[in-house]
């Protein structure tokens, strides 16, 4: 019966496919091999097993041992790195933090010039052997935008400053007040100190760091002591433990004695204490960052644990910021770091209604100093304190000095005519005030100590003088020449009435103290200078050449 039209498979005129079977679907036959190509051998019909891989040669016993050692070292390094990372995180979280900064304070001057530079306020508290404001040391460390240079300034703890309104540690608002700088910290707290610094300087304080100096010796012992190098004896002059020029290795106990002030009144501006604090902090931070300490897990843990108990920072400062500070204080080239105390107009000032003596800052000098720091990250030449001794000539060698008494010798000419032969470390000088300016003798005595001189009597001249003079006995003429070189416009005045003593009598024409440089060692027959240096605990080999700490 023929297929019916319209039903499936009933397409008219199309024959069924060959071999279609009942459903008309044809199965394809196997594809014949292509000439030139050989199919891989199959282990069986439908097998998908890949050809057997080429066997690698077995490692030698030595090579297997090296692989095991490499894996063990990698695991050890991973453990050490993980431990150090965890330790730093733990210490960073354990450091005391305070809300101290006020970057948008109205007292910040020209903020656009300070956008990339960084200013650290470093405060040392609990200075061994000191109490009240004198127990506080303050450093302002300003690092230039490119990090290539820095300025370190010290602030007298008893300097009268204007502290703006601020929020104290107890949360209460503190009214604006004129007070000793250190009092802003002792009674107000870190936030008030930051505002006082910004009001005084116009600088924006970016980081606050306070160090309990009473705990610093323990930090030093934790890393096995520190090495410090002094190019001169300036910072040591007012210390309970003077150090010689050159390199000294200090234990924690020696650090405590070096920090402590010596005779009362020997550092009325606090500049020497601030200098010692800077020296020890930078030496401690540098020692803690050495490979030997970082690789000694026990030593590093002990140091960081003690450091966490000793320091307080603002809420934004990290351990990385402290490393940057350490680099600025210790790693920069000596010429790239300028240091200066704030200019002082008067010491021993007692305000009405108070029994406390204060330091009065030189307003014009302070403003000039900070303007230079803000604009150029530098210190004007007249305020900078060199790291090593500088030339002895006054700023204007051609300027005429006040008329000298008959027979007196002009000091500006004498040091230039003959090189100095006695270093400041071997000279003891009395400082007498022959002017009407109260406290001038104490101020000058402090400046002389910073230059390495030993200061004897500090008081008032009983008579009158019409100029600044350096009196000296017949046996100390060379010592007197060095003193005269340090005080431009002073004149030499021989005297048989004072024995072998050198006296600096301040009178009209006094212009300040400058560093001196001794060009050659003292002649062999003249040994008092070396003997005096040895007795003072400085250096028995105190030569005239400045010591390099570069």
C-alpha positions as CSV (number, residue, x, y, z in Angstrom):
1,X,0.0,0.0,0.0
2,X,1.6,3.3,-1.0
3,X,2.3,5.9,1.7
4,X,-0.6,8.2,2.4
5,X,0.0,11.9,1.5
6,X,0.7,14.2,4.5
7,X,2.1,11.5,6.8
8,X,5.7,11.4,8.1
9,X,8.1,9.7,5.8
10,X,5.7,9.9,2.9
11,X,7.7,12.5,0.9
12,X,6.8,11.8,-2.7
13,X,9.6,11.0,-5.0
14,X,12.4,10.6,-2.3
15,X,13.6,7.0,-1.9
16,X,14.6,5.7,1.5
17,X,18.3,5.9,2.4
18,X,20.3,2.8,1.9
19,X,20.7,0.7,5.1
20,X,18.2,3.0,6.8
21,X,16.5,0.2,8.6
22,X,13.1,0.6,10.1
23,X,13.6,4.3,11.0
24,X,15.4,5.3,7.9
25,X,18.5,6.6,9.9
26,X,21.9,5.5,8.5
27,X,25.0,5.0,10.8
28,X,28.3,6.4,9.6
29,X,31.1,4.0,8.9
30,X,34.5,4.3,10.6
31,X,36.8,7.0,9.1
32,X,39.6,5.4,7.2
33,X,43.2,6.3,8.2
34,X,44.6,9.4,6.6
35,X,47.8,8.7,4.6
36,X,50.9,9.9,6.3
37,X,49.4,10.1,9.8
38,X,49.6,7.2,12.2
39,X,47.1,7.0,15.1
40,X,48.6,6.4,18.5
41,X,48.5,2.9,19.8
42,X,45.5,2.2,21.8
43,X,45.5,-0.4,24.6
44,X,42.0,-1.2,23.9
45,X,38.9,-0.1,22.1
46,X,37.7,3.3,23.5
47,X,40.8,3.7,25.8
48,X,41.7,7.4,26.8
49,X,44.9,6.7,28.7
50,X,47.7,9.1,27.8
51,X,51.2,7.9,26.8
52,X,53.4,7.2,29.7
53,X,55.5,10.3,30.8
54,X,59.2,10.2,30.6
55,X,60.6,9.4,34.0
56,X,62.8,12.2,35.7
57,X,66.2,11.2,36.9
58,X,66.4,10.8,40.6
59,X,68.1,13.6,42.7
60,X,71.5,12.9,44.2
61,X,71.7,12.7,48.0
62,X,73.5,16.1,48.1
63,X,70.9,17.8,46.0
64,X,68.1,16.4,48.2
65,X,69.9,17.7,51.2
66,X,70.2,21.2,49.7
67,X,66.5,21.3,48.9
68,X,65.7,20.3,52.5
69,X,68.0,23.1,53.8
70,X,66.4,25.6,51.5
71,X,62.9,24.7,52.6
72,X,63.9,24.8,56.2
73,X,65.5,28.3,55.8
74,X,62.4,29.5,54.0
75,X,60.3,28.3,56.8
76,X,62.6,29.9,59.4
77,X,62.6,33.2,57.6
78,X,58.8,33.1,57.4
79,X,58.6,32.5,61.1
80,X,61.0,35.4,61.9
81,X,59.3,37.8,59.6
82,X,55.9,36.9,61.0
83,X,57.2,37.2,64.6
84,X,58.7,40.7,63.9
85,X,55.6,41.9,62.1
86,X,53.5,40.7,65.0
87,X,55.9,42.3,67.5
88,X,55.8,45.7,65.8
89,X,52.0,45.6,65.6
90,X,51.8,44.7,69.3
91,X,54.2,47.4,70.3
92,X,52.6,50.0,68.1
93,X,49.3,49.2,69.7
94,X,50.8,49.3,73.1
95,X,52.3,52.8,72.9
96,X,50.4,55.4,74.8
97,X,48.6,57.8,72.5
98,X,47.1,61.2,73.1
99,X,45.0,63.7,71.2
100,X,47.7,66.4,70.9
101,X,47.7,67.8,67.4
102,X,46.0,71.0,66.1
103,X,47.1,71.2,62.4
104,X,44.4,73.7,61.5
105,X,45.1,76.0,64.5
106,X,44.9,79.7,63.6
107,X,48.4,80.2,64.9
108,X,50.0,78.2,62.1
109,X,51.6,80.7,59.6
110,X,51.7,80.2,55.8
111,X,50.4,76.6,55.9
112,X,50.9,76.3,52.1
113,X,54.7,76.5,52.7
114,X,54.5,73.7,55.2
115,X,52.4,71.2,53.2
116,X,55.3,68.8,52.4
117,X,57.7,69.5,55.3
118,X,57.4,67.7,58.6
119,X,57.8,69.1,62.1
120,X,58.3,66.9,65.2
121,X,57.8,68.1,68.7
122,X,60.0,66.0,70.9
123,X,59.6,66.4,74.7
124,X,61.7,64.8,77.3
125,X,60.1,64.5,80.8
126,X,61.5,63.4,84.1
127,X,65.1,64.6,83.5
128,X,67.2,62.8,86.1
129,X,68.3,65.2,88.9
130,X,65.9,68.0,88.0
131,X,62.4,69.0,89.2
132,X,59.6,71.2,88.0
133,X,60.0,73.0,84.6
134,X,63.7,72.2,84.7
135,X,62.9,68.5,84.3
136,X,61.5,69.1,80.8
137,X,63.6,69.3,77.7
138,X,62.0,70.3,74.4
139,X,63.3,69.9,70.8
140,X,61.6,71.0,67.6
141,X,62.8,68.9,64.6
142,X,61.8,70.3,61.2
143,X,62.6,68.1,58.2
144,X,62.6,69.7,54.8
145,X,60.1,68.5,52.1
146,X,62.7,66.4,50.3
147,X,64.2,65.0,53.5
148,X,67.7,66.2,52.6
149,X,68.1,68.5,55.5
150,X,66.7,69.2,59.0
151,X,66.7,71.9,61.7
152,X,66.8,71.1,65.4
153,X,65.8,73.9,67.8
154,X,65.7,73.8,71.6
155,X,63.1,75.7,73.7
156,X,64.1,76.9,77.2
157,X,61.7,75.2,79.7
158,X,61.3,78.5,81.7
159,X,60.8,80.7,78.7
160,X,57.7,82.9,79.1
161,X,55.3,82.1,76.3
162,X,51.7,82.8,75.4
163,X,49.7,79.6,75.5
164,X,46.4,79.8,73.5
165,X,43.2,78.4,74.8
166,X,43.4,74.6,74.7
167,X,41.8,71.5,76.1
168,X,43.7,70.0,79.0
169,X,44.3,66.4,79.9
170,X,41.2,66.4,82.1
171,X,39.0,67.5,79.2
172,X,38.4,71.0,80.5
173,X,39.0,74.0,78.4
174,X,42.0,76.0,79.5
175,X,42.0,79.8,79.0
176,X,44.8,81.6,77.2
177,X,47.7,82.4,79.6
178,X,51.3,83.6,79.7
179,X,53.4,81.1,81.5
180,X,56.7,79.2,81.5
181,X,56.8,77.0,78.5
182,X,57.2,73.7,80.5
183,X,54.2,74.6,82.6
184,X,52.0,74.3,79.5
185,X,52.8,70.6,79.6
186,X,53.0,70.0,83.3
187,X,49.6,71.6,84.1
188,X,47.9,71.6,80.7
189,X,49.1,68.5,78.8
190,X,50.4,67.7,75.3
191,X,47.6,69.5,73.5
192,X,48.4,72.7,75.3
193,X,52.1,72.3,74.6
194,X,51.5,71.8,70.9
195,X,49.4,75.0,70.8
196,X,52.1,76.9,72.7
197,X,54.7,75.8,70.3
198,X,52.6,76.7,67.3
199,X,51.8,80.1,68.8
200,X,55.5,80.8,69.5
201,X,56.8,79.6,66.1
202,X,54.0,79.6,63.5
203,X,55.1,76.0,62.6
204,X,52.5,73.3,62.2
205,X,53.4,70.4,64.5
206,X,52.8,67.1,62.6
207,X,54.0,64.6,65.2
208,X,54.2,64.7,69.0
209,X,56.7,62.4,70.8
210,X,57.2,62.4,74.6
211,X,59.9,60.3,76.2
212,X,60.2,59.5,79.9
213,X,63.9,60.2,80.3
214,X,63.9,58.3,83.6
215,X,63.2,55.1,81.6
216,X,65.7,55.9,78.8
217,X,68.6,54.1,80.7
218,X,66.6,50.9,80.8
219,X,66.1,51.1,77.0
220,X,69.8,51.6,76.6
221,X,70.6,48.6,78.8
222,X,68.1,46.5,76.7
223,X,70.4,46.9,73.6
224,X,73.7,46.5,75.5
225,X,74.6,50.2,75.7
226,X,74.9,53.0,73.1
227,X,77.8,54.7,71.4
228,X,77.8,58.5,71.3
229,X,80.3,60.8,69.6
230,X,80.9,64.4,70.6
231,X,82.7,66.8,68.3
232,X,83.3,69.1,71.2
233,X,82.4,69.3,74.9
234,X,79.5,71.8,74.6
235,X,76.6,69.6,75.8
236,X,78.7,68.0,78.5
237,X,79.7,71.2,80.2
238,X,76.6,71.3,82.4
239,X,76.3,67.5,82.9
240,X,76.8,65.5,86.1
241,X,79.0,63.2,84.1
242,X,81.1,65.1,81.5
243,X,82.2,63.2,78.5
244,X,85.4,63.7,76.4
245,X,85.3,64.8,72.8
246,X,85.2,61.8,70.5
247,X,83.4,58.5,70.9
248,X,82.2,57.1,74.2
249,X,80.4,53.8,75.0
250,X,77.7,54.4,77.6
251,X,75.7,52.0,79.9
252,X,72.3,52.9,81.2
253,X,73.7,54.1,84.5
254,X,76.2,56.4,82.7
255,X,73.3,57.7,80.5
256,X,71.4,58.7,83.6
257,X,74.4,60.6,85.0
258,X,75.1,62.2,81.6
259,X,71.5,63.4,81.4
260,X,71.5,64.8,84.9
261,X,72.5,68.5,85.2
262,X,75.7,69.4,87.1
263,X,76.0,72.5,89.2
264,X,72.8,74.4,89.8
265,X,72.5,77.4,87.5
266,X,75.0,76.0,85.0
267,X,72.3,75.6,82.3
268,X,69.8,78.4,82.8
269,X,68.3,78.2,79.4
270,X,68.1,74.4,79.2
271,X,70.0,74.3,75.9
272,X,72.7,71.9,77.1
273,X,70.1,69.5,78.6
274,X,68.2,69.6,75.3
275,X,71.4,68.9,73.4
276,X,72.2,65.9,75.6
277,X,68.7,64.6,75.2
278,X,68.9,64.8,71.4
279,X,72.3,63.1,71.4
280,X,71.1,60.1,73.5
281,X,67.7,59.7,71.8
282,X,69.3,59.6,68.3
283,X,72.0,57.2,69.5
284,X,69.4,54.9,71.1
285,X,67.1,54.9,68.1
286,X,70.0,54.3,65.7
287,X,71.3,51.4,67.8
288,X,67.8,49.8,67.9
289,X,67.7,49.9,64.1
290,X,71.0,48.1,63.5
291,X,71.1,44.6,61.9
292,X,72.5,43.2,65.1
293,X,69.6,44.3,67.2
294,X,66.9,43.6,64.6
295,X,68.4,40.1,64.2
296,X,68.5,39.4,68.0
297,X,64.9,38.5,68.8
298,X,65.3,38.5,72.6
299,X,67.2,41.9,72.6
300,X,64.7,43.5,70.2
301,X,61.7,42.3,72.2
302,X,63.2,43.6,75.4
303,X,64.0,47.0,73.8
304,X,60.6,47.5,72.2
305,X,58.7,46.4,75.3
306,X,60.6,49.0,77.4
307,X,60.3,51.6,74.7
308,X,56.5,51.1,74.7
309,X,56.4,52.0,78.4
310,X,58.6,55.0,78.0
311,X,57.1,56.9,75.0
312,X,53.9,58.7,74.3
313,X,52.8,59.8,70.8
314,X,49.9,61.5,69.1
315,X,47.1,59.4,67.6
316,X,48.6,59.5,64.1
317,X,52.2,58.8,64.7
318,X,53.5,55.3,64.0
319,X,56.8,53.4,64.5
320,X,57.6,54.2,60.9
321,X,57.4,57.9,61.7
322,X,59.8,57.4,64.6
323,X,62.2,55.7,62.2
324,X,62.0,58.8,60.0
325,X,62.8,61.0,63.0
326,X,65.8,58.8,63.9
327,X,67.1,59.1,60.3
328,X,66.7,62.9,60.5
329,X,68.7,63.1,63.8
330,X,71.4,60.6,63.1
331,X,71.6,59.5,59.5
332,X,71.7,62.9,57.7
333,X,75.1,64.4,56.9
334,X,76.5,66.7,59.6
335,X,76.2,69.7,57.3
336,X,72.6,68.9,56.5
337,X,71.4,69.3,60.1
338,X,71.4,72.8,61.6
339,X,71.0,73.3,65.4
340,X,70.2,76.4,67.4
341,X,68.8,77.4,70.8
342,X,66.1,80.1,70.7
343,X,67.6,83.6,71.0
344,X,67.4,84.8,74.6
345,X,67.1,88.5,75.7
346,X,67.3,88.0,79.4
347,X,67.6,85.3,82.1
348,X,66.6,85.5,85.7
349,X,63.5,87.6,85.0
350,X,61.0,87.5,87.9
351,X,57.5,88.7,86.9
352,X,55.5,90.8,89.4
353,X,53.7,88.6,91.9
354,X,55.9,85.6,91.2
355,X,59.0,84.2,92.9
356,X,60.1,82.1,90.0
357,X,62.8,83.2,87.6
358,X,62.1,83.0,83.9
359,X,63.9,83.4,80.6
360,X,62.8,86.2,78.3
361,X,63.1,85.4,74.6
362,X,64.4,87.8,72.1
363,X,61.1,88.4,70.2
364,X,62.6,89.8,67.0
365,X,65.3,87.1,66.9
366,X,62.8,84.3,67.5
367,X,60.6,85.6,64.7
368,X,63.5,85.9,62.3
369,X,64.6,82.4,63.2
370,X,61.2,80.7,62.7
371,X,60.5,82.6,59.5
372,X,63.7,81.2,58.0
373,X,62.7,77.7,59.1
374,X,59.2,78.0,57.6
375,X,60.4,79.5,54.3
376,X,63.6,77.6,53.7
377,X,64.0,74.9,56.3
378,X,67.2,76.7,57.5
379,X,68.7,78.7,60.4
380,X,70.1,82.2,59.9
381,X,73.8,82.1,60.2
382,X,73.8,84.4,63.3
383,X,71.8,81.8,65.3
384,X,73.2,78.5,64.1
385,X,75.3,76.4,66.5
386,X,77.9,74.6,64.4
387,X,78.5,70.9,65.1
388,X,82.3,71.5,64.9
389,X,84.3,74.5,65.8
390,X,84.2,77.4,63.4
391,X,86.4,80.4,62.5
392,X,87.3,82.8,65.2
393,X,86.9,86.1,63.3
394,X,84.0,88.3,64.2
395,X,81.2,88.9,61.7
396,X,82.7,92.3,60.7
397,X,86.5,92.1,61.2
398,X,86.9,95.7,59.9
399,X,84.5,97.2,62.4
400,X,86.3,99.4,64.9
401,X,86.1,98.3,68.5
402,X,85.5,100.7,71.3
403,X,88.5,102.7,72.4
404,X,90.7,100.6,74.7
405,X,92.7,101.8,77.7
406,X,96.3,102.6,77.2
407,X,98.4,99.4,76.6
408,X,95.3,97.3,76.0
409,X,95.5,94.9,73.1
410,X,92.7,94.6,70.5
411,X,91.4,91.0,70.5
412,X,90.3,91.0,66.9
413,X,93.9,91.6,65.7
414,X,95.7,89.2,68.1
415,X,93.9,85.9,67.3
416,X,94.3,86.6,63.6
417,X,98.0,87.6,63.9
418,X,98.9,84.3,65.7
419,X,97.0,81.0,65.7
420,X,95.3,80.1,69.0
421,X,97.2,77.5,71.0
422,X,94.9,76.6,73.9
423,X,91.5,74.9,73.3
424,X,88.4,76.0,75.2
425,X,88.3,72.7,77.1
426,X,91.5,73.6,78.9
427,X,90.4,77.1,80.0
428,X,88.6,78.2,83.1
429,X,87.1,81.7,82.9
430,X,85.3,83.9,85.4
431,X,82.4,85.9,84.0
432,X,81.5,89.2,85.5
433,X,78.7,91.6,84.6
434,X,79.8,95.2,84.3
435,X,76.5,96.3,82.6
436,X,73.1,97.3,83.9
437,X,71.5,94.2,82.2
438,X,70.4,91.8,84.9
439,X,71.4,88.2,84.4
440,X,73.8,88.9,81.5
441,X,76.7,87.2,83.2
442,X,74.7,84.0,83.6
443,X,73.6,84.0,80.0
444,X,77.1,84.5,78.7
445,X,78.5,81.8,81.1
446,X,76.0,79.4,79.6
447,X,77.0,80.3,76.1
448,X,80.7,79.8,77.0
449,X,80.0,76.4,78.5
450,X,78.3,75.4,75.3
451,X,81.6,76.2,73.5
452,X,83.6,74.0,75.8
453,X,84.9,76.5,78.3
454,X,84.9,75.8,82.1
455,X,83.2,78.6,83.9
456,X,84.4,79.6,87.3
457,X,82.9,82.5,89.2
458,X,79.7,84.1,87.8
459,X,78.8,87.5,89.3
460,X,79.0,91.3,89.0
461,X,82.0,93.5,88.4
462,X,82.6,95.7,91.4
463,X,84.0,98.6,89.4
464,X,83.0,100.1,86.1
465,X,84.2,99.4,82.6
466,X,83.7,101.3,79.4
467,X,84.0,98.2,77.2
468,X,84.1,94.4,77.4
469,X,87.6,93.2,78.5
470,X,89.4,89.9,79.1
471,X,91.7,90.3,82.2
472,X,94.4,87.8,82.6
473,X,97.5,87.1,84.7
474,X,100.9,86.8,83.2
475,X,100.9,82.9,83.1
476,X,97.6,82.6,81.2
477,X,98.0,84.9,78.2
478,X,97.3,82.1,75.7
479,X,94.2,81.1,77.5
480,X,93.0,84.7,77.5
481,X,93.6,85.0,73.8
482,X,91.2,82.1,73.2
483,X,88.5,83.7,75.4
484,X,88.9,87.0,73.6
485,X,88.5,85.2,70.2
486,X,85.2,83.8,71.5
487,X,83.9,87.2,72.5
488,X,84.3,89.6,69.5
489,X,85.0,93.3,70.4
490,X,86.5,92.2,73.8
491,X,90.0,93.5,74.5
492,X,92.8,91.9,76.3
493,X,93.9,93.5,79.6
494,X,97.0,92.1,81.4
495,X,96.8,92.3,85.2
496,X,99.2,91.3,87.9
497,X,96.5,91.6,90.6
498,X,94.5,88.5,89.8
499,X,97.2,85.8,89.6
500,X,96.9,83.1,86.9
501,X,93.2,83.8,86.4
502,X,91.2,84.7,83.3
503,X,88.2,87.1,83.7
504,X,85.7,88.1,81.1
505,X,84.2,91.4,82.2
506,X,81.1,92.3,80.2
507,X,80.7,95.9,79.3
508,X,79.5,98.2,76.5
509,X,80.2,96.7,73.1
510,X,79.5,93.1,74.1
511,X,78.1,91.4,70.9
512,X,77.8,87.7,71.8
513,X,79.8,84.5,71.9
514,X,81.2,82.8,68.7
515,X,82.8,79.3,68.3
516,X,86.6,79.2,68.2
517,X,89.0,77.0,66.3
518,X,92.5,76.1,67.6
519,X,94.7,75.6,64.6
520,X,97.6,73.8,66.3
521,X,98.3,71.9,69.5
522,X,99.7,73.8,72.4
523,X,103.5,73.9,72.5
524,X,105.1,71.0,74.5
525,X,106.3,73.1,77.5
526,X,102.8,74.5,78.0
527,X,101.0,71.6,79.7
528,X,98.4,73.2,82.0
529,X,95.7,73.0,79.3
530,X,96.1,69.3,78.9
531,X,96.4,68.8,82.7
532,X,93.3,70.8,83.3
533,X,91.3,68.9,80.7
534,X,92.3,65.6,82.3
535,X,91.3,66.8,85.7
536,X,87.9,68.0,84.3
537,X,87.2,64.6,82.9
538,X,87.2,65.6,79.3
539,X,90.1,64.1,77.4
540,X,93.8,63.7,78.4
541,X,94.6,64.0,74.7
542,X,92.4,67.1,74.1
543,X,94.2,68.3,71.0
544,X,93.4,71.5,69.2
545,X,92.1,69.7,66.1
546,X,88.3,69.4,66.2
547,X,87.0,65.8,66.5
548,X,85.0,64.5,63.5
549,X,81.9,62.5,64.2
550,X,80.8,62.1,60.6
